[in-house]
Amino acid sequence: MADLLTVAKLAGVSRATAARAFSSPELVRPATRERVFNAAQQLAFRPNKVAQQLRSQATQMIGVMVPSLDNPVFAEQLQAMEVAAREAGYSLIVTTSEYSPSREGDIVEEMLRQRVDGLVLTVAEADNSAVLDKLRVESTPCLLVYNPPGNSGFPSVGVDNRAASADATRHLIALGHKRIGMVAGPLLQSDRAQQRFEGYCHAMDEAGLMPRPLVEMAHHTQADLTRLTSALQGADALTGVICTNDLLAISLMGELQRAGFRVPDDLSVMGFDGIALGKHLYPSLCTIEQPRADIGRSAVHTLLAMIRGERCAPAPMPHALRKGESAGTPASR
């Protein structure tokens, strides 16, 4: 197997110059760099990245933890992060917590052992997180994504969940709805859902309407219609619901239609996230769009600034209402 000295001899340069061509190519003249790279290609030589990392005390790796890869929200975020990280010379180590706070500590500990240069995390509840408590005494920069910044002390990239949910509620109110509810997954596993419920309550109070108790499902993205049935019956039945994520809204629409309900004639349904799948359904999903790719890119750029020692306090990212056929005017009852 060829080594660096062999490459240097074939390229007609010193070993130090050959090493510099791989570790700091911008410091080597283009013609010389090209000779070194051509020699390496001829000899099938690859530089030892681990050795470079040990010398520099930097791995050029970012540890990323998301709740799930089933949800396109996180998949789109990660795709944008991977591109932005690669352009900056970094790689991602990606893992999932499966919405389990108990898994978060083990995941982060493993990434710290791999000497990642920084962490991008989506935790269950930023203001009550054992893993964030631990990270406060670590030197590794840590950035939150989608979690509200709250009192955690860590910078966060994402939308203003309260404001976005209030806008969703106001949209249904503008369509004529007065009996509006909210459906979520397990609330203690998502501070984003908690804030979205607060935004819904604020908009209802603002309009002089009575907020309904939150309807919690057993899973974040799977609806169980039996948990909502009682709220759909009687003179005070709901005419519209807001789901705290799009996959939950899509699942609920399917359950409703299988049970004989018409969307939106019998019940208007809104989502939250803006995934592309919602556009292709019939009826198409009315939802709040989060800029998923922009959030991913911003997360990488912000974390790299933190790695350089800069203080960062990202402003909330913009959200937008995406109108769809799943939300309409309420039928008279």
C-alpha positions in Angstrom: 0.0 0.0 0.0 1.4 3.4 -1.0 2.3 5.9 1.7 2.7 9.7 1.8 6.4 9.5 1.2 5.9 7.4 -2.0 3.3 10.0 -3.2 5.8 12.8 -2.5 8.6 11.1 -4.5 6.3 10.5 -7.5 5.1 14.1 -7.4 8.7 15.5 -7.0 8.0 17.3 -3.8 8.9 16.9 -0.1 6.9 14.9 2.2 5.9 18.0 4.1 4.6 19.6 0.9 2.6 16.5 0.0 1.1 16.5 3.5 0.2 20.2 3.2 -1.5 19.6 -0.1 -4.0 17.3 1.7 -4.4 19.1 5.0 -4.3 22.7 3.8 -4.6 22.7 0.0 -5.1 26.4 -0.2 -1.5 26.9 1.0 0.0 24.9 -1.8 0.5 26.3 -5.4 -2.1 25.0 -7.8 0.4 23.3 -10.1 2.2 21.6 -7.1 -1.1 20.6 -5.6 -2.2 19.0 -8.9 1.0 17.0 -9.1 0.4 15.6 -5.6 -3.2 14.7 -6.3 -2.3 13.0 -9.6 0.4 11.0 -7.9 -2.0 10.0 -5.1 -4.6 8.9 -7.7 -2.0 6.8 -9.6 -0.9 5.1 -6.4 -4.5 4.7 -5.0 -3.4 6.6 -1.9 -5.9 8.1 0.5 -4.8 10.4 3.3 -5.4 9.2 6.9 -8.2 11.4 8.0 -8.2 10.0 11.6 -4.5 11.0 11.9 -5.2 14.5 10.7 -8.1 14.8 13.2 -5.9 13.7 16.0 -3.2 16.2 15.1 -5.7 19.1 14.8 -8.0 18.0 17.7 -11.0 18.5 15.4 -13.0 15.8 13.7 -14.9 18.0 11.2 -18.0 16.1 12.3 -21.3 17.4 13.6 -23.6 15.2 15.7 -27.3 15.5 14.9 -30.2 14.1 16.9 -33.7 14.2 15.6 -36.8 12.5 16.9 -37.5 10.4 13.8 -36.7 9.9 10.2 -40.2 8.9 9.4 -41.3 12.5 9.4 -40.4 14.4 6.2 -39.8 17.5 8.2 -36.7 16.0 9.7 -35.6 14.4 6.5 -35.7 17.7 4.6 -33.9 19.4 7.4 -31.1 16.8 7.3 -30.8 16.9 3.6 -30.2 20.6 3.7 -27.8 20.2 6.6 -25.8 17.6 4.8 -25.2 19.8 1.8 -24.3 22.8 3.9 -22.0 20.8 6.1 -20.3 19.2 3.1 -19.7 22.6 1.5 -17.9 23.6 4.7 -15.8 20.5 4.9 -17.9 18.8 7.6 -19.7 15.5 7.9 -22.8 14.6 9.9 -23.4 11.8 12.4 -27.2 11.4 12.5 -29.2 9.5 15.1 -32.8 9.4 16.2 -34.3 9.5 19.7 -37.7 8.0 18.7 -39.4 10.7 20.8 -37.9 9.1 23.9 -36.3 11.5 26.4 -34.7 8.6 28.1 -32.7 7.8 24.9 -31.4 11.3 24.5 -28.7 11.1 27.1 -27.2 7.9 25.7 -27.2 9.3 22.2 -25.5 12.5 23.1 -22.9 10.7 25.3 -22.0 8.4 22.3 -21.6 11.4 20.0 -19.4 13.2 22.6 -17.2 10.1 22.8 -16.8 10.4 19.0 -15.4 13.9 19.6 -17.9 15.7 17.4 -17.0 19.4 17.0 -20.6 20.4 17.7 -24.1 19.2 18.3 -27.5 20.0 16.7 -30.3 18.5 18.8 -34.1 18.3 18.8 -35.0 17.3 22.3 -38.3 16.4 23.9 -38.6 19.5 26.2 -35.8 22.0 26.2 -36.7 23.6 29.5 -36.8 20.3 31.3 -34.0 18.2 29.7 -31.5 16.1 31.6 -29.3 16.0 28.5 -29.1 19.8 28.2 -28.4 20.0 31.9 -25.4 17.8 31.3 -24.2 19.7 28.2 -24.1 23.0 30.2 -20.8 21.8 31.7 -19.4 20.5 28.4 -17.3 22.6 26.0 -18.8 21.2 22.9 -21.1 23.8 21.2 -24.7 22.8 21.1 -27.6 24.2 19.0 -31.3 23.3 19.3 -33.5 23.0 16.2 -37.3 23.3 16.4 -37.2 23.5 20.2 -38.3 26.9 21.5 -35.3 28.6 23.1 -37.2 29.2 26.3 -35.0 29.1 29.4 -32.6 26.4 28.3 -29.8 28.8 27.7 -29.0 27.2 24.3 -29.6 29.0 21.0 -32.3 27.6 18.8 -33.3 27.7 15.1 -37.0 27.4 14.2 -40.3 29.2 13.9 -42.3 30.9 16.6 -44.6 28.0 17.4 -47.1 30.1 19.4 -47.4 32.7 16.6 -47.7 30.1 13.9 -50.4 28.1 15.7 -52.3 31.3 16.5 -52.3 32.1 12.7 -53.7 28.7 11.9 -56.5 29.2 14.5 -57.2 32.7 13.1 -57.6 31.2 9.6 -60.3 28.8 10.8 -62.0 31.6 12.7 -61.9 33.7 9.5 -63.6 30.9 7.7 -66.5 31.1 10.2 -65.5 28.3 12.7 -66.2 28.9 16.4 -65.9 25.3 17.7 -62.3 24.6 17.0 -60.1 22.0 18.8 -56.4 20.9 18.7 -55.0 17.3 18.3 -51.5 16.4 19.3 -49.3 13.5 20.1 -48.0 12.9 23.7 -47.5 16.4 25.0 -44.7 15.7 27.3 -42.6 14.4 24.4 -42.8 17.7 22.4 -42.4 21.2 23.7 -43.2 22.3 20.2 -46.7 20.9 20.5 -47.1 22.5 23.9 -46.3 25.9 22.4 -48.7 25.3 19.5 -51.5 24.6 22.0 -50.7 27.8 23.8 -50.9 29.7 20.5 -54.3 28.1 19.7 -55.6 29.1 23.1 -54.4 32.6 22.7 -56.1 33.0 19.3 -59.4 31.5 20.7 -59.3 33.8 23.7 -58.5 36.8 21.5 -61.7 36.0 19.4 -63.8 35.6 22.5 -64.1 31.8 21.8 -63.7 29.0 24.3 -60.6 26.9 23.8 -61.2 23.2 24.0 -59.1 20.7 26.0 -56.2 19.3 23.9 -56.9 15.9 22.4 -53.8 13.8 22.9 -53.1 10.8 20.7 -50.9 7.9 21.8 -48.5 8.5 18.9 -47.2 11.7 17.3 -48.1 10.9 13.7 -51.0 8.3 14.1 -54.5 9.4 14.8 -56.9 7.3 16.9 -60.4 8.5 16.0 -61.9 7.0 19.2 -60.1 9.7 21.2 -61.9 12.4 19.2 -65.3 10.8 18.8 -67.0 12.4 21.7 -65.9 15.9 20.6 -67.5 15.3 17.2 -71.0 14.5 18.5 -73.9 16.7 19.8 -74.9 20.3 19.4 -71.5 21.5 20.6 -69.5 19.3 18.2 -66.2 20.6 16.7 -66.3 22.0 13.2 -62.6 22.3 12.8 -59.4 20.9 14.3 -55.7 21.8 14.1 -53.2 19.0 14.3 -49.7 19.7 15.7 -48.0 18.1 12.6 -48.9 17.2 9.1 -48.6 13.5 9.4 -51.0 13.4 12.3 -53.4 15.6 10.2 -53.1 13.2 7.2 -53.7 10.2 9.4 -56.7 11.9 11.0 -58.2 12.7 7.6 -57.9 9.1 6.6 -59.6 7.9 9.8 -62.4 10.4 9.4 -63.1 9.4 5.9 -63.1 5.7 6.7 -65.6 6.4 9.4 -67.9 8.3 7.0 -67.0 11.9 7.9 -66.5 14.3 5.0 -63.5 16.6 5.1 -64.0 19.6 5.2 -67.9 19.4 5.0 -68.2 17.7 8.4 -64.9 18.7 9.9 -62.2 21.0 8.7 -58.6 19.7 9.3 -55.4 21.8 9.5 -51.8 20.6 9.8 -48.5 22.1 10.9 -45.2 21.7 9.0 -46.0 22.1 5.3 -44.6 18.8 4.0 -45.0 18.3 0.2 -47.2 15.2 0.6 -50.0 17.4 1.8 -50.3 19.2 -1.5 -51.0 15.9 -3.4 -53.8 14.6 -1.2 -57.5 15.0 -2.0 -58.6 17.1 -0.2 -55.3 18.9 -0.2 -54.0 19.7 3.3 -54.3 23.2 4.7 -51.3 23.8 6.9 -48.7 26.0 8.4 -45.4 25.8 6.4 -42.1 25.8 8.2 -39.0 26.5 6.0 -37.5 23.1 6.6 -34.5 23.4 4.3 -33.7 27.0 5.4 -33.8 25.7 9.0 -31.3 23.0 8.2 -29.0 25.3 6.4 -29.2 27.9 9.2 -28.5 25.3 11.8 -25.2 24.4 10.1 -24.1 28.0 9.6 -25.1 28.9 13.1 -23.3 25.9 14.7 -20.1 26.6 12.6 -20.2 30.2 13.9 -20.5 28.8 17.5 -17.5 26.5 16.8 -15.5 29.5 15.8 -16.3 31.0 19.2 -19.0 33.5 18.1 -22.1 34.1 20.3 -25.3 33.4 18.4 -29.0 34.2 19.1 -30.9 33.3 15.9 -34.2 35.1 15.3 -37.3 33.0 14.6 -37.6 31.8 11.1 -40.7 32.9 9.1 -43.7 30.6 8.8 -46.5 30.8 6.2 -50.1 29.7 5.8 -50.6 27.2 3.0 -54.3 27.1 2.1 -55.8 23.8 1.1 -59.1 22.0 0.5 -59.1 20.3 3.9 -60.3 23.6 5.6 -63.5 25.2 4.5 -66.5 27.1 5.8 -68.4 25.2 8.6 -71.7 23.5 7.7 -74.7 24.9 9.4 -76.0 22.7 12.3 
